[in-house]
Amino acid sequence: MKRKNKQRKRLTIEDRMVIQACIHQGMNITEIASRIGVNKSTISLLCLNYT
């Protein structure tokens, strides 16, 4: 069974606010990524670019 390709989506401001709140709560990148529904590398790159 083939997987359908997901369309890439940009993180919304709400996603970014959730990420910020999760970081302040001490959640790790994997937990945040699963909560938002994106790959953990997306969260990692975002953290590197804005810290």
C-alpha distance matrix in Angstrom:
0.0 3.8 6.6 9.5 12.6 15.3 18.7 21.3 24.0 27.4 28.9 31.2 34.7 33.7 30.9 33.6 36.1 33.7 33.1 36.9 37.6 35.1 36.7 40.1 39.0 38.0 34.3 32.4 29.9 26.8 28.1 28.8 25.5 23.7 26.3 25.9 22.1 22.2 21.8 24.8 25.8 26.5 28.9 30.4 31.2 32.6 34.9 36.0 36.9 38.8 40.7
3.8 0.0 3.7 6.4 9.1 12.2 15.4 18.0 20.9 24.4 26.1 28.6 32.2 31.5 28.7 31.2 33.9 31.8 31.1 34.8 35.8 33.5 35.0 38.4 37.6 36.7 33.0 31.0 28.2 25.4 26.9 27.3 23.7 22.4 25.0 24.1 20.3 19.9 19.5 22.8 23.4 23.8 26.5 28.0 28.4 29.9 32.4 33.4 34.0 36.1 38.1
6.6 3.7 0.0 3.8 6.3 8.7 12.2 14.7 17.4 20.9 22.5 24.9 28.5 27.7 25.0 27.5 30.2 28.1 27.5 31.2 32.2 30.0 31.5 34.9 34.2 33.4 29.7 27.9 25.0 22.4 23.8 23.8 20.3 19.0 21.5 20.4 16.7 16.3 16.2 19.6 20.4 20.5 23.2 24.9 25.3 26.6 29.1 30.3 30.8 32.7 34.8
9.5 6.4 3.8 0.0 3.8 6.2 9.3 12.3 15.0 18.6 20.6 22.8 26.5 26.0 23.5 26.1 28.9 27.2 26.8 30.4 31.6 29.7 31.3 34.7 34.2 33.8 30.2 28.5 25.5 23.2 24.4 23.9 20.4 19.4 21.4 19.8 16.2 15.9 16.3 20.0 20.6 20.0 22.8 24.9 24.9 25.8 28.6 29.9 30.0 31.8 34.2
12.6 9.1 6.3 3.8 0.0 3.8 6.4 9.0 12.1 15.6 17.9 20.4 24.1 24.0 21.4 23.7 26.7 25.3 24.6 28.2 29.7 28.0 29.3 32.8 32.6 32.1 28.6 26.9 23.5 21.8 23.2 22.3 18.7 18.4 20.4 18.3 14.9 13.8 14.1 17.8 17.9 17.1 20.2 22.2 21.8 22.7 25.8 26.8 26.7 28.7 31.2
15.3 12.2 8.7 6.2 3.8 0.0 3.7 6.3 8.8 12.4 14.4 16.8 20.5 20.3 17.8 20.2 23.1 21.8 21.4 24.9 26.3 24.9 26.3 29.6 29.6 29.3 26.0 24.5 21.2 19.7 20.8 19.5 16.0 15.9 17.5 15.0 11.9 11.0 12.0 15.8 16.1 14.8 17.7 20.0 19.7 20.1 23.2 24.6 24.4 26.0 28.6
18.7 15.4 12.2 9.3 6.4 3.7 0.0 3.8 6.3 9.9 12.6 14.8 18.5 18.9 16.8 19.0 22.0 21.3 20.9 24.2 26.0 25.0 26.3 29.5 29.9 29.8 26.7 25.4 22.0 21.0 22.1 20.2 16.9 17.4 18.5 15.5 13.0 11.7 13.2 16.8 16.6 14.6 17.5 20.0 19.0 19.1 22.5 23.8 23.0 24.6 27.5
21.3 18.0 14.7 12.3 9.0 6.3 3.8 0.0 3.7 6.8 9.7 12.3 15.9 16.8 14.4 16.1 19.4 19.0 18.2 21.3 23.4 22.5 23.5 26.7 27.4 27.2 24.4 23.0 19.4 19.0 20.3 18.1 14.9 16.1 17.1 13.8 11.9 9.9 11.1 14.4 13.7 11.3 14.4 16.8 15.5 15.5 19.0 20.2 19.3 20.9 23.9
24.0 20.9 17.4 15.0 12.1 8.8 6.3 3.7 0.0 3.7 6.5 8.7 12.4 13.2 11.2 13.0 16.2 16.1 15.7 18.6 20.7 20.3 21.4 24.3 25.2 25.5 22.8 21.9 18.6 18.6 19.3 16.6 13.9 15.4 15.5 11.9 10.9 9.3 11.6 14.4 14.2 11.1 13.4 16.3 15.1 14.2 17.6 19.4 18.1 19.1 22.2
27.4 24.4 20.9 18.6 15.6 12.4 9.9 6.8 3.7 0.0 3.7 6.2 9.5 11.2 9.3 10.3 13.7 14.3 13.7 16.1 18.5 18.6 19.3 22.1 23.4 23.8 21.5 20.8 17.6 18.4 19.0 15.8 13.7 15.8 15.6 11.8 11.9 10.1 12.2 14.2 13.7 10.0 11.9 14.7 13.1 11.6 15.1 16.8 15.2 15.9 19.2
28.9 26.1 22.5 20.6 17.9 14.4 12.6 9.7 6.5 3.7 0.0 3.8 6.6 7.9 5.7 6.7 10.0 10.5 10.1 12.5 14.8 15.0 15.9 18.5 19.9 20.4 18.4 18.1 15.2 16.3 16.4 12.9 11.5 13.8 13.0 9.2 10.4 9.1 11.6 12.9 13.0 9.3 9.9 13.2 12.2 9.9 12.9 15.3 14.0 13.9 17.0
31.2 28.6 24.9 22.8 20.4 16.8 14.8 12.3 8.7 6.2 3.8 0.0 3.8 5.2 5.1 6.4 8.7 9.9 10.7 12.5 14.3 15.4 16.7 18.6 20.0 21.3 19.5 19.9 17.5 18.7 18.2 14.6 13.9 15.8 14.1 10.5 12.3 12.0 14.9 16.1 16.5 12.8 12.8 16.2 15.4 12.5 15.1 17.8 16.2 15.3 18.4
34.7 32.2 28.5 26.5 24.1 20.5 18.5 15.9 12.4 9.5 6.6 3.8 0.0 3.8 5.4 5.0 6.2 8.7 9.8 10.5 12.3 14.2 15.3 16.6 18.4 20.0 18.9 19.8 17.9 19.7 18.8 15.0 15.2 17.3 15.1 12.1 14.7 14.5 17.2 17.7 18.2 14.5 13.7 16.8 16.1 12.7 14.6 17.4 15.7 14.1 16.9
33.7 31.5 27.7 26.0 24.0 20.3 18.9 16.8 13.2 11.2 7.9 5.2 3.8 0.0 3.8 5.4 5.0 6.2 8.6 9.8 10.6 12.3 14.2 15.4 16.5 18.5 17.2 18.5 17.1 18.4 16.8 13.3 13.9 15.3 12.6 10.0 12.9 13.7 16.8 17.3 18.5 15.2 13.9 17.3 17.4 14.2 15.7 19.0 17.9 16.1 18.4
30.9 28.7 25.0 23.5 21.4 17.8 16.8 14.4 11.2 9.3 5.7 5.1 5.4 3.8 0.0 3.8 5.4 5.1 6.2 8.7 9.9 10.5 12.3 14.4 15.3 16.6 14.8 15.5 13.7 14.8 13.7 10.1 10.2 12.0 9.7 6.7 9.7 10.1 13.1 13.5 14.8 11.6 10.3 13.9 14.3 11.4 13.0 16.4 15.8 14.5 16.8
33.6 31.2 27.5 26.1 23.7 20.2 19.0 16.1 13.0 10.3 6.7 6.4 5.0 5.4 3.8 0.0 3.8 5.4 5.0 6.2 8.6 9.8 10.5 12.4 14.2 15.4 14.2 14.9 13.1 15.2 14.4 10.6 11.3 13.9 11.9 9.3 12.4 11.9 14.1 13.7 14.5 11.3 9.4 12.5 12.5 9.1 10.3 13.6 12.8 11.0 13.3
36.1 33.9 30.2 28.9 26.7 23.1 22.0 19.4 16.2 13.7 10.0 8.7 6.2 5.0 5.4 3.8 0.0 3.8 5.4 5.1 6.2 8.6 9.9 10.7 12.4 14.4 13.8 15.4 14.5 16.6 15.0 11.5 13.2 15.2 12.5 10.7 14.3 14.6 17.0 16.3 17.5 14.6 12.3 15.1 15.7 12.2 12.5 16.0 15.4 13.0 14.6
33.7 31.8 28.1 27.2 25.3 21.8 21.3 19.0 16.1 14.3 10.5 9.9 8.7 6.2 5.1 5.4 3.8 0.0 3.8 5.4 5.1 6.1 8.6 9.9 10.5 12.4 11.1 12.9 12.3 13.8 11.8 8.4 10.4 11.9 8.9 7.9 11.6 12.6 15.0 14.3 16.3 13.8 11.2 14.3 15.7 12.7 12.8 16.6 16.7 14.7 15.9
33.1 31.1 27.5 26.8 24.6 21.4 20.9 18.2 15.7 13.7 10.1 10.7 9.8 8.6 6.2 5.0 5.4 3.8 0.0 3.8 5.5 5.1 6.2 8.7 9.8 10.6 9.2 10.2 9.2 11.4 10.1 6.5 8.5 11.0 9.0 7.9 11.4 11.2 12.9 11.5 13.2 11.0 7.9 10.7 12.2 9.4 9.2 13.0 13.5 11.8 12.8
36.9 34.8 31.2 30.4 28.2 24.9 24.2 21.3 18.6 16.1 12.5 12.5 10.5 9.8 8.7 6.2 5.1 5.4 3.8 0.0 3.8 5.4 5.2 6.3 8.7 10.0 10.0 11.5 11.3 14.1 12.8 9.6 12.1 14.5 12.5 11.6 15.1 14.9 16.3 14.6 15.8 13.7 10.4 12.4 13.6 10.5 9.3 12.9 13.3 10.7 11.1
37.6 35.8 32.2 31.6 29.7 26.3 26.0 23.4 20.7 18.5 14.8 14.3 12.3 10.6 9.9 8.6 6.2 5.1 5.5 3.8 0.0 3.8 5.4 5.1 6.3 8.8 9.0 11.7 12.4 14.6 12.4 9.7 12.9 14.5 11.8 11.9 15.6 16.3 18.0 16.2 18.1 16.3 13.0 15.1 16.9 14.0 12.7 16.3 17.0 14.4 14.4
35.1 33.5 30.0 29.7 28.0 24.9 25.0 22.5 20.3 18.6 15.0 15.4 14.2 12.3 10.5 9.8 8.6 6.1 5.1 5.4 3.8 0.0 3.8 5.4 5.0 6.4 5.5 8.1 9.1 11.1 8.7 6.5 10.1 11.6 9.4 10.3 13.6 14.3 15.5 13.5 15.8 14.6 11.1 13.1 15.6 13.3 11.8 15.5 16.9 14.9 14.6
36.7 35.0 31.5 31.3 29.3 26.3 26.3 23.5 21.4 19.3 15.9 16.7 15.3 14.2 12.3 10.5 9.9 8.6 6.2 5.2 5.4 3.8 0.0 3.8 5.3 5.1 5.6 7.3 8.4 11.4 10.1 8.1 11.3 13.5 12.1 12.7 15.8 15.5 16.1 13.4 15.0 14.2 10.4 11.4 13.8 11.8 9.4 12.7 14.5 12.4 11.4
40.1 38.4 34.9 34.7 32.8 29.6 29.5 26.7 24.3 22.1 18.5 18.6 16.6 15.4 14.4 12.4 10.7 9.9 8.7 6.3 5.1 5.4 3.8 0.0 3.8 5.4 7.6 10.2 12.0 14.8 13.0 11.3 14.8 16.6 14.7 15.4 18.8 19.0 19.8 17.2 18.8 17.8 14.1 15.0 17.2 14.8 12.3 15.5 16.9 14.2 12.9
39.0 37.6 34.2 34.2 32.6 29.6 29.9 27.4 25.2 23.4 19.9 20.0 18.4 16.5 15.3 14.2 12.4 10.5 9.8 8.7 6.3 5.0 5.3 3.8 0.0 3.8 5.8 9.3 11.8 13.8 11.3 10.5 14.3 15.3 13.3 14.9 18.1 18.9 19.7 17.2 19.5 18.9 15.2 16.3 19.0 17.0 14.7 17.9 19.7 17.4 16.2
38.0 36.7 33.4 33.8 32.1 29.3 29.8 27.2 25.5 23.8 20.4 21.3 20.0 18.5 16.6 15.4 14.4 12.4 10.6 10.0 8.8 6.4 5.1 5.4 3.8 0.0 3.8 6.5 9.6 11.7 10.0 9.9 13.4 14.7 13.7 15.4 18.2 18.4 18.5 15.5 17.6 17.7 14.0 14.3 17.4 16.1 13.3 16.2 18.6 16.8 15.1
34.3 33.0 29.7 30.2 28.6 26.0 26.7 24.4 22.8 21.5 18.4 19.5 18.9 17.2 14.8 14.2 13.8 11.1 9.2 10.0 9.0 5.5 5.6 7.6 5.8 3.8 0.0 3.8 6.8 8.3 6.2 6.5 10.0 11.0 10.3 12.4 14.7 15.1 15.2 12.4 15.0 15.2 11.7 12.5 15.9 14.8 12.7 15.8 18.2 17.0 15.9
32.4 31.0 27.9 28.5 26.9 24.5 25.4 23.0 21.9 20.8 18.1 19.9 19.8 18.5 15.5 14.9 15.4 12.9 10.2 11.5 11.7 8.1 7.3 10.2 9.3 6.5 3.8 0.0 3.8 5.6 5.5 6.3 8.7 10.3 10.9 12.5 14.2 13.7 13.0 9.7 12.1 13.0 9.8 9.9 13.5 13.3 11.2 13.8 16.6 16.1 15.1
29.9 28.2 25.0 25.5 23.5 21.2 22.0 19.4 18.6 17.6 15.2 17.5 17.9 17.1 13.7 13.1 14.5 12.3 9.2 11.3 12.4 9.1 8.4 12.0 11.8 9.6 6.8 3.8 0.0 3.8 5.5 5.1 6.0 8.6 9.9 10.6 11.7 10.6 9.5 6.0 8.4 9.3 6.3 6.6 10.3 10.4 9.1 11.6 14.3 14.4 14.1
26.8 25.4 22.4 23.2 21.8 19.7 21.0 19.0 18.6 18.4 16.3 18.7 19.7 18.4 14.8 15.2 16.6 13.8 11.4 14.1 14.6 11.1 11.4 14.8 13.8 11.7 8.3 5.6 3.8 0.0 3.8 5.5 5.2 6.2 8.6 10.0 10.2 9.6 8.3 5.6 8.9 10.3 8.4 9.2 12.7 13.2 12.6 14.9 17.4 17.9 17.8
28.1 26.9 23.8 24.4 23.2 20.8 22.1 20.3 19.3 19.0 16.4 18.2 18.8 16.8 13.7 14.4 15.0 11.8 10.1 12.8 12.4 8.7 10.1 13.0 11.3 10.0 6.2 5.5 5.5 3.8 0.0 3.8 5.5 5.3 6.2 8.8 9.8 10.5 10.5 8.5 12.0 12.5 10.1 11.6 15.1 14.7 13.9 16.8 19.1 18.8 18.7
28.8 27.3 23.8 23.9 22.3 19.5 20.2 18.1 16.6 15.8 12.9 14.6 15.0 13.3 10.1 10.6 11.5 8.4 6.5 9.6 9.7 6.5 8.1 11.3 10.5 9.9 6.5 6.3 5.1 5.5 3.8 0.0 3.8 5.5 5.1 6.2 8.4 8.7 9.5 7.7 10.9 10.3 7.5 9.9 12.8 11.8 11.4 14.7 16.4 15.9 16.3
25.5 23.7 20.3 20.4 18.7 16.0 16.9 14.9 13.9 13.7 11.5 13.9 15.2 13.9 10.2 11.3 13.2 10.4 8.5 12.1 12.9 10.1 11.3 14.8 14.3 13.4 10.0 8.7 6.0 5.2 5.5 3.8 0.0 3.8 5.4 5.2 5.7 5.2 5.8 5.0 8.4 7.8 6.3 9.1 11.6 11.2 11.8 14.7 16.2 16.5 17.4
23.7 22.4 19.0 19.4 18.4 15.9 17.4 16.1 15.4 15.8 13.8 15.8 17.3 15.3 12.0 13.9 15.2 11.9 11.0 14.5 14.5 11.6 13.5 16.6 15.3 14.7 11.0 10.3 8.6 6.2 5.3 5.5 3.8 0.0 3.8 5.5 4.9 6.5 7.6 7.7 11.4 11.1 10.1 12.7 15.3 15.0 15.5 18.4 20.0 20.1 21.0
26.3 25.0 21.5 21.4 20.4 17.5 18.5 17.1 15.5 15.6 13.0 14.1 15.1 12.6 9.7 11.9 12.5 8.9 9.0 12.5 11.8 9.4 12.1 14.7 13.3 13.7 10.3 10.9 9.9 8.6 6.2 5.1 5.4 3.8 0.0 3.8 5.6 8.1 10.3 10.3 13.7 12.6 11.0 14.1 16.5 15.3 15.7 19.1 20.3 19.8 20.7
25.9 24.1 20.4 19.8 18.3 15.0 15.5 13.8 11.9 11.8 9.2 10.5 12.1 10.0 6.7 9.3 10.7 7.9 7.9 11.6 11.9 10.3 12.7 15.4 14.9 15.4 12.4 12.5 10.6 10.0 8.8 6.2 5.2 5.5 3.8 0.0 3.8 5.8 8.9 9.7 12.4 10.4 9.3 12.9 14.6 13.1 14.3 17.6 18.2 17.8 19.4
22.1 20.3 16.7 16.2 14.9 11.9 13.0 11.9 10.9 11.9 10.4 12.3 14.7 12.9 9.7 12.4 14.3 11.6 11.4 15.1 15.6 13.6 15.8 18.8 18.1 18.2 14.7 14.2 11.7 10.2 9.8 8.4 5.7 4.9 5.6 3.8 0.0 3.8 7.0 9.0 11.8 10.2 10.4 13.7 15.2 14.5 16.2 19.0 19.7 20.0 21.7
22.2 19.9 16.3 15.9 13.8 11.0 11.7 9.9 9.3 10.1 9.1 12.0 14.5 13.7 10.1 11.9 14.6 12.6 11.2 14.9 16.3 14.3 15.5 19.0 18.9 18.4 15.1 13.7 10.6 9.6 10.5 8.7 5.2 6.5 8.1 5.8 3.8 0.0 3.8 6.4 8.4 6.7 7.8 10.8 11.9 11.8 13.8 16.2 16.9 17.7 19.5
21.8 19.5 16.2 16.3 14.1 12.0 13.2 11.1 11.6 12.2 11.6 14.9 17.2 16.8 13.1 14.1 17.0 15.0 12.9 16.3 18.0 15.5 16.1 19.8 19.7 18.5 15.2 13.0 9.5 8.3 10.5 9.5 5.8 7.6 10.3 8.9 7.0 3.8 0.0 3.8 5.4 5.5 7.2 9.1 10.4 11.4 13.2 14.9 16.1 17.5 19.0
24.8 22.8 19.6 20.0 17.8 15.8 16.8 14.4 14.4 14.2 12.9 16.1 17.7 17.3 13.5 13.7 16.3 14.3 11.5 14.6 16.2 13.5 13.4 17.2 17.2 15.5 12.4 9.7 6.0 5.6 8.5 7.7 5.0 7.7 10.3 9.7 9.0 6.4 3.8 0.0 3.8 5.3 5.2 6.2 8.7 9.9 10.7 12.4 14.3 15.6 16.5
25.8 23.4 20.4 20.6 17.9 16.1 16.6 13.7 14.2 13.7 13.0 16.5 18.2 18.5 14.8 14.5 17.5 16.3 13.2 15.8 18.1 15.8 15.0 18.8 19.5 17.6 15.0 12.1 8.4 8.9 12.0 10.9 8.4 11.4 13.7 12.4 11.8 8.4 5.4 3.8 0.0 3.8 5.4 4.8 6.0 8.4 9.7 10.3 12.1 14.2 15.3
26.5 23.8 20.5 20.0 17.1 14.8 14.6 11.3 11.1 10.0 9.3 12.8 14.5 15.2 11.6 11.3 14.6 13.8 11.0 13.7 16.3 14.6 14.2 17.8 18.9 17.7 15.2 13.0 9.3 10.3 12.5 10.3 7.8 11.1 12.6 10.4 10.2 6.7 5.5 5.3 3.8 0.0 3.8 5.5 5.3 6.2 8.7 10.0 10.7 12.4 14.3
28.9 26.5 23.2 22.8 20.2 17.7 17.5 14.4 13.4 11.9 9.9 12.8 13.7 13.9 10.3 9.4 12.3 11.2 7.9 10.4 13.0 11.1 10.4 14.1 15.2 14.0 11.7 9.8 6.3 8.4 10.1 7.5 6.3 10.1 11.0 9.3 10.4 7.8 7.2 5.2 5.4 3.8 0.0 3.8 5.5 5.1 6.2 8.6 10.0 10.7 12.0
30.4 28.0 24.9 24.9 22.2 20.0 20.0 16.8 16.3 14.7 13.2 16.2 16.8 17.3 13.9 12.5 15.1 14.3 10.7 12.4 15.1 13.1 11.4 15.0 16.3 14.3 12.5 9.9 6.6 9.2 11.6 9.9 9.1 12.7 14.1 12.9 13.7 10.8 9.1 6.2 4.8 5.5 3.8 0.0 3.8 5.4 5.2 6.2 8.7 10.2 10.7
31.2 28.4 25.3 24.9 21.8 19.7 19.0 15.5 15.1 13.1 12.2 15.4 16.1 17.4 14.3 12.5 15.7 15.7 12.2 13.6 16.9 15.6 13.8 17.2 19.0 17.4 15.9 13.5 10.3 12.7 15.1 12.8 11.6 15.3 16.5 14.6 15.2 11.9 10.4 8.7 6.0 5.3 5.5 3.8 0.0 3.8 5.4 5.1 6.1 8.6 10.1
32.6 29.9 26.6 25.8 22.7 20.1 19.1 15.5 14.2 11.6 9.9 12.5 12.7 14.2 11.4 9.1 12.2 12.7 9.4 10.5 14.0 13.3 11.8 14.8 17.0 16.1 14.8 13.3 10.4 13.2 14.7 11.8 11.2 15.0 15.3 13.1 14.5 11.8 11.4 9.9 8.4 6.2 5.1 5.4 3.8 0.0 3.8 5.5 5.2 6.2 8.5
34.9 32.4 29.1 28.6 25.8 23.2 22.5 19.0 17.6 15.1 12.9 15.1 14.6 15.7 13.0 10.3 12.5 12.8 9.2 9.3 12.7 11.8 9.4 12.3 14.7 13.3 12.7 11.2 9.1 12.6 13.9 11.4 11.8 15.5 15.7 14.3 16.2 13.8 13.2 10.7 9.7 8.7 6.2 5.2 5.4 3.8 0.0 3.8 5.5 5.4 5.9
36.0 33.4 30.3 29.9 26.8 24.6 23.8 20.2 19.4 16.8 15.3 17.8 17.4 19.0 16.4 13.6 16.0 16.6 13.0 12.9 16.3 15.5 12.7 15.5 17.9 16.2 15.8 13.8 11.6 14.9 16.8 14.7 14.7 18.4 19.1 17.6 19.0 16.2 14.9 12.4 10.3 10.0 8.6 6.2 5.1 5.5 3.8 0.0 3.8 5.7 5.7
36.9 34.0 30.8 30.0 26.7 24.4 23.0 19.3 18.1 15.2 14.0 16.2 15.7 17.9 15.8 12.8 15.4 16.7 13.5 13.3 17.0 16.9 14.5 16.9 19.7 18.6 18.2 16.6 14.3 17.4 19.1 16.4 16.2 20.0 20.3 18.2 19.7 16.9 16.1 14.3 12.1 10.7 10.0 8.7 6.1 5.2 5.5 3.8 0.0 3.8 6.0
38.8 36.1 32.7 31.8 28.7 26.0 24.6 20.9 19.1 15.9 13.9 15.3 14.1 16.1 14.5 11.0 13.0 14.7 11.8 10.7 14.4 14.9 12.4 14.2 17.4 16.8 17.0 16.1 14.4 17.9 18.8 15.9 16.5 20.1 19.8 17.8 20.0 17.7 17.5 15.6 14.2 12.4 10.7 10.2 8.6 6.2 5.4 5.7 3.8 0.0 3.8
40.7 38.1 34.8 34.2 31.2 28.6 27.5 23.9 22.2 19.2 17.0 18.4 16.9 18.4 16.8 13.3 14.6 15.9 12.8 11.1 14.4 14.6 11.4 12.9 16.2 15.1 15.9 15.1 14.1 17.8 18.7 16.3 17.4 21.0 20.7 19.4 21.7 19.5 19.0 16.5 15.3 14.3 12.0 10.7 10.1 8.5 5.9 5.7 6.0 3.8 0.0
